[in-house]
Each structure stands twice: as C-alpha cells, then as structure tokens.
C-alpha cells in the first residue's frame, strides 16, 4: 500500500502562518480539518446554520475532488454547532448530501467558534475508492 502523504491547502492565510493543512491524504485515507463558512475574501457565508452547513459541505466536497475522491468515499463527519437549536437546519443540509451514503455522523455543541457569526464547523474523513 502506497502511504504517500499529500497536504492540501484551501488558501486560508492562517494555514501558512500557523502551519496546518486544510486536508491531508495518506495513501487512500483523507482527513479534512475543521472547516467553517469563511469565504476566500474573509467574510462568513450564510446567515443561518443551514446555509453555513451547506456551504461547508460543498467546500469539502470540492477538496475531496482535488484528492481524486468524492463524497461517496466519506466515512465520518463531525459537526460542531454553537447552539443545538440549529440541529434541524444542520441535519437538513447534511441529509441533502449524505442521506444515501450514510457515513458516521456526530453533532456536538460548543460554546463558540472563531467568529460570533459562525454557527457550524465541520471535520470529515474519507477513504478513497470505497464505493
């Protein structure tokens, strides 16, 4: 098994400054770090948890494609929410993408994210070529 490591950047300035990658692929294993709905211009996309969740999941789906994978290969999703009252909106956006794929999913409440206008942060793990 080829366990070559490849780091992927989303272009966020802090990645270079702090020293982290948005996504790391080791062999067929793909790990996407905590991702929020911050856009390339630094603004937060979406006024509610549904819009933010949908945006983040689409951003992560694009990252998977860069690694030669797709959402069909996702095996685990971890969602952090600043308020569990957003649960229905988060689950609706999640279900639109993953209903038939059915990866593991955990939703955790947290007191805050980096900015007060961020409601959701998502991590994702995949194994390329599983489907």
HELIX and SHEET records of a PDB file:
HELIX    1   1 UNK A   13  UNK A   14  1                                   2    
HELIX    2   2 UNK A   15  UNK A   19  3                                   5    
HELIX    3   3 UNK A   49  UNK A   66  1                                  18    
HELIX    4   4 UNK A   71  UNK A   73  5                                   3    
HELIX    5   5 UNK A   84  UNK A   86  5                                   3    
HELIX    6   6 UNK A   87  UNK A   98  1                                  12    
SHEET    1   A 6 UNK A   5  UNK A   8  0                                        
SHEET    2   A 6 UNK A  23  UNK A  26 -1                                        
SHEET    3   A 6 UNK A  29  UNK A  35 -1                                        
SHEET    4   A 6 UNK A 120  UNK A 127 -1                                        
SHEET    5   A 6 UNK A  74  UNK A  81 -1                                        
SHEET    6   A 6 UNK A 104  UNK A 109  1                                        
END                                                                             
